[in-house]
Every structure is written in C-alpha cells, then in structure tokens.
Amino acid sequence: MSDQADQAAAGTAEGQGPVEIDEELARHLQNKREELFEKFEIRDAFPQAVMEEAERRTEGVVEEIQDEVEERRDLRDLTAWTTDPIDAQDFDDALSIEREDDVYRLWVHIADVTHYVHPGSEMWAEAVERGNTVYLPAYTVHMLPPALSETVCSLVPEEDRLAHTVEMVLDAETLSYETIDIYKSVIRSDERLTYTQAENRLDDPDAPLHEECSLVFELADRMHEQRKEDGSLVLNPSRDRAHTIIEECMLKANKAVTHVLMFQRGVEAMYRVHPQPTPQEWDRALKEIQELDGVSIPSDSWDDPRKAVNATLEQAPGRQLRKIQRAVMRVMPRAKYMNDPFGGHHALNFEIYGHFTSPIRRLSDLINHWIVHEEDVPEDLVALCDRASDKQKDAERCEREYKQFLSEVGLDAYAVNNRGLRVVEDEEEEGDGTDDADVESAAGEVE
C-alpha cells in the first residue's frame, strides 16, 4: 500500500472527515476555551521573548548537528522509525531493535530537547510555567513552542537529529535488563509511521520495516503479558498491536532510566509515585463490578485486585467495560511527582518509576533528561515536582470540562478528538450522542 493510500485508510478508520460546525458554534467553543484557560491558569499564547528564543535555536541546525557528531554516538546507520497518531505534528521518540543470540537489544531514541532548552533559558522558564502540553479535542496548548518542537526537536525521517538514547539489552527468556546504557546520540529516522501504517507493516511481509515491526511486537507483546502476570493494572484490554509496541517500549525505557537514577546513581529526580487504594476502597470497587449485569470476577483472581480487574475486563461484555473502568478509577488515588520514589507505582506494580520519553510535552521528562546528562539536580526540585503534579491536574480538569461542554452543545468529544473540526457557513453537524467520557488507564500514567 502506498503512503498516500495508507494515510487515507488511517483517516477513514478515524472517521469520515472532520466534524463540521457553523461559525457561531466555533465562537462558542473559543469562548469556552478562553474561560477554561483563565479558570485553570493555562497560558495559550507564548510570550514574545520565548518565541524569539525558539526561532534563534532553530538557526544553523545542520551545522550544529554536524559539530555534535564527534561528541556523541553516531547511530545514523541504525534502522530507526517513529510511530505516532496520523495528526501528530512532532515526533519525539523512535525505536530500533535487534535480536542477538539470547537477548533482545532495544533502543528508544528520545528527542534531545535539553540541548536546546535548559535552566536559565526563556523556554525552560515557560515550560515550568506550563508544566505540560494540554490536549483538548481539536485544540492543543503546547508546553514548548512548535517553532522548536516541530522542527529541530522532531525526529522527522531522512534528517539527522540529536537524541537521548536509552539502549537496553534484555534477556530473551526473562525480559529482565542485562545492561542499560543512556547516552547522547545522533540518529536518522528511516520512516514516520502512523499507527495504522504500523499495523499494515505487521501484516505485509514484503513491506519496509516488516521484520523490525514484527520483532519489536514480539517483544512488546511478551512484555505486556509479563506485566499483567506480575500484577500491573491494564484497563484497556483491547489495545491494538501498534499501540502495544509504543506503550510497552516507553514503559521499559522509563523504568530503565529511573532504575539507573535511583539504584546506580542514588540521586533525586522527578519520580512518578502512585499510592494504592485502601483495602476498603478496593473492596467497594470490586463489589460494584461484581454486581454489574453479565460480569463475574474469576474466583482465582480475588487475592490481587489488579489481577481481578484485568481478568474481569478480558471476559466482560463490551457494554460493561466503561463501567468497570470507572469503578476502578473512582477509588484510585492520584499519581504525583516526587523527588523520592518511595511507595512505587501501584497501578503499574513497579517498585520505582518515572517519566523520560516525552520531554516535548511533559516538564517531568524535560527535567529528568537534564538530571541524567548533567548529573545536576535543580535546587528547587521539590517545588518543580509539585508544580508538575498541579499543572497535570489542572490540564485534566480543563479537558474534562471542555468535553462536557462539547456534549452540552451536541458534539461528540470522541469524534472531534479523532477527526478534528471544520467550520462551515450555515451548517452544523450534530454529534451522535455517544458517551465516551475519558477514563485514565494505568498505562495512560505513562504517556
């Protein structure tokens, strides 16, 4: 299938073109966004000084990258590719994989944002102010200026890019880390795949990257099953192969980095801590699930509530999946960023965890990149952890209220999110009334 046909297929899968609204409704949506941005102190437009700095950092990029080659590992000959939604504007992580005797060698290449954004810069201060990128249906408020994140920090195909690489050698039987190596690199992505394209490559033995995609899915699928067996909560049992690849590889890289930070270096960083519900709260959630029509919790899974939920989701009627997810999320405490990993990540069942793979859109990842490379822990790290936690909460509340408003004006937030909006004159397309309220999955804690 050609790239054009593949992209068209992806567009068809995600909806029959953009959702159409009239100009009056478009103004209502804009007014609502502005109201919510004021309420949650979300800054939409970038200050002029930030934009000017971003523009300056995009000048002379080719020469700058060439100068960096001698100081970094040159991985430009290594096969690498990105996988993102069809409407993604920046590509901040790429994968490479090889099978060697009794091990898998997995590389996760992340855009080296801290080469361009560092403490003392206007963009760093603005990232601290924003805390994260805010994603509303058909509208994005970026943490970093697109003038930077969508150009020199985007791992576009067939262009040299600076990266921060996490190279992991994994035992082929246990999937445990044999070695973890984190270093600055120069990479050259071979191709930018959409999720639909990645699925198609898995099915077509003659397609480019078929062998690489198949090998990394083999690994990712095993990592996914192992996580479930270990007690990691998986609230979305029907995730497709392409999403499984990205989710599991990012989890493995994030976990690897934070293990190095804590167990090898013993330093403070921005760890992701997720407290567990009380036994009474878990009992309440499981009782609510058990009482749903057509739902039964397998008797051999009650000892671990996370395994009980996983097993129930896999065999429950589709009409009850949302109710099961909501029952769990109602008793789940909020995950937060802390300078110490004490308590671990309950939903993922990881002793220690943190974020590293999305420095373009999360303050935590940006700061952890700085700590890993510079061996420099910001003096105000505790305040930064609190800031990132608070801004994430604000972003989630803003998104929830905006989706509720879309529903009130007759738009389906799910359709808008996946298909986008198009403003037309004297015409309005009503939503289909689908109730698709978002539920944060345990895996969503990662990305």
BELKATA-V278801 format. One record per backbone hydrogen bond with DSSP energy under -1.0 kcal/mol. CO is the residue of the C=O (numbers start at 1). NH is the residue of the N-H. If there is no record, write none. Layout:
# BELKATA-V278801
co = (CO/CO)
nh = (NH/NH)
This chain:
# BELKATA-V278801
co = (2/3/4/5/6/7/8/9/10/15/19/20/21/22/23/24/25/26/27/28/29/30/31/32/33/34/35/36/37/47/48/49/50/51/52/53/56/60/61/62/63/64/65/68/69/73/75/80/81/82/85/91/92/94/95/96/98/100/102/103/104/105/106/107/108/109/110/111/112/113/113/118/121/122/123/124/125/126/127/131/134/136/139/141/145/145/146/148/148/151/154/161/162/163/164/165/166/167/168/169/169/170/171/176/179/181/183/184/185/186/187/189/191/193/194/195/196/197/198/199/200/204/207/209/210/211/212/213/214/215/216/217/218/219/220/221/222/223/224/225/226/227/228/240/241/242/243/244/245/246/247/248/249/250/251/252/253/254/255/256/257/258/259/260/260/261/269/271/273/274/278/279/280/281/282/283/284/285/286/287/289/292/298/301/304/305/306/307/308/309/310/312/317/318/320/321/322/323/324/325/326/328/336/338/341/344/345/345/347/350/353/358/361/362/363/364/365/366/367/368/369/370/371/378/380/381/382/383/384/385/386/387/388/389/390/391/392/393/394/395/396/397/398/399/400/401/402/403/404/405/406/407/410/412/413/414/415/416/420/422/434/442/443)
nh = (6/7/8/9/10/11/12/13/14/17/422/429/424/26/27/28/29/30/31/32/33/34/35/36/37/38/39/40/42/51/52/53/54/55/56/57/59/64/65/66/67/68/69/71/72/186/78/190/95/193/88/155/111/109/81/107/105/103/172/100/170/98/168/96/166/94/164/113/115/116/117/121/125/126/127/128/129/130/131/363/141/139/136/134/148/149/150/151/153/154/156/187/112/185/110/183/108/181/106/178/179/104/175/171/169/167/165/73/163/75/161/158/82/84/198/199/200/201/202/203/204/207/210/213/214/215/216/217/218/219/220/221/222/223/224/225/226/227/228/229/230/232/231/244/245/246/247/248/249/250/251/252/253/254/255/256/257/258/259/260/261/262/263/264/265/267/271/338/336/346/282/283/284/285/286/287/288/289/290/291/292/295/301/304/308/309/310/311/312/313/314/316/320/321/324/325/326/327/328/329/330/331/273/271/344/274/349/350/233/345/272/362/133/366/367/368/369/370/371/372/373/374/375/381/384/385/386/387/388/389/390/391/392/393/394/395/396/397/398/399/400/401/402/403/404/405/406/407/408/409/411/410/431/416/417/418/419/420/19/21/436/445/446)
